[in-house]
Amino acid sequence: MITVGVRELKQKTSQLIRQVREDGDEIQVTYRGEVVALILPARRLGDDQSRVQAWADLDRLAAEIGARWPAGVSAAEALAEGRR
């Protein structure tokens, strides 16, 4: 697994995405030494059942996030707060 800081990610985005696409590399993105994101290759889903399951998983995740989301806070507000 490759580890890069946010600044390096900004400078080498095309190169890093090419490595993910062509080599299947996984990249950890760090901010001040802490892993804050992962860049993983997208896997092609084999059949319709896999696609149905993937969407069901996303729906479950959305419901879980929605259940914990603070009342009266929009996604834009949460993002703005996270950038401060």
Wavefront OBJ file of the C-alpha trace (Angstrom):
o trace
v 0.000 0.000 0.000
v 1.262 3.462 -0.896
v 1.035 6.299 1.621
v 0.992 9.948 0.509
v 0.285 13.229 2.216
v -2.426 15.580 1.002
v 0.116 17.925 -0.596
v 1.754 15.082 -2.528
v -1.687 13.858 -3.609
v -2.434 17.308 -5.043
v 0.861 17.354 -6.920
v 0.725 13.801 -8.274
v -2.995 13.054 -8.656
v -2.804 11.845 -12.268
v 0.188 9.607 -11.613
v -1.347 8.093 -8.483
v -4.725 7.454 -10.127
v -2.898 5.778 -13.029
v -1.162 3.459 -10.518
v -4.509 2.577 -8.974
v -6.104 1.967 -12.364
v -3.279 0.062 -14.029
v -1.552 -1.707 -11.150
v -4.398 -2.033 -8.665
v -2.385 -0.159 -6.028
v -4.155 1.080 -2.913
v -3.245 4.516 -1.561
v -3.549 5.866 1.972
v -3.896 9.648 2.120
v -2.570 11.268 5.274
v -3.038 14.669 6.861
v -0.439 15.530 9.484
v 0.502 11.875 9.714
v -3.037 10.554 10.229
v -4.727 8.451 7.545
v -7.811 10.360 6.418
v -8.733 8.627 3.152
v -8.149 5.530 1.069
v -8.033 5.397 -2.720
v -8.905 1.904 -3.906
v -9.399 0.446 -7.374
v -13.041 0.095 -8.342
v -13.837 -3.548 -8.909
v -16.187 -4.490 -11.680
v -19.261 -6.223 -10.389
v -19.747 -9.578 -12.035
v -23.476 -10.041 -12.365
v -26.791 -8.343 -11.731
v -27.092 -9.939 -8.297
v -23.793 -8.351 -7.250
v -25.071 -4.962 -8.411
v -28.310 -5.409 -6.491
v -26.337 -6.326 -3.372
v -24.024 -3.316 -3.801
v -26.999 -0.935 -4.015
v -28.607 -2.608 -0.992
v -25.371 -2.104 0.946
v -25.313 1.579 -0.047
v -28.943 1.997 1.029
v -28.147 0.397 4.393
v -25.142 2.675 4.853
v -27.199 5.764 3.964
v -29.838 4.774 6.521
v -27.161 4.243 9.170
v -25.614 7.657 8.474
v -29.052 9.296 8.445
v -29.920 7.803 11.827
v -26.825 9.395 13.390
v -26.912 12.703 11.480
v -27.460 15.719 13.766
v -30.817 17.436 13.295
v -30.735 20.758 11.498
v -27.246 20.308 9.993
v -26.981 20.175 6.216
v -24.283 18.218 4.423
v -22.843 21.511 3.161
v -22.611 22.842 6.715
v -20.949 19.645 7.944
v -18.423 19.817 5.118
v -17.685 23.484 5.792
v -17.179 22.712 9.480
v -14.803 19.844 8.625
v -12.667 22.168 6.500
v -12.036 24.587 9.375
l 1 2 3 4 5 6 7 8 9 10 11 12 13 14 15 16 17 18 19 20 21 22 23 24 25 26 27 28 29 30 31 32 33 34 35 36 37 38 39 40 41 42 43 44 45 46 47 48 49 50 51 52 53 54 55 56 57 58 59 60 61 62 63 64 65 66 67 68 69 70 71 72 73 74 75 76 77 78 79 80 81 82 83 84
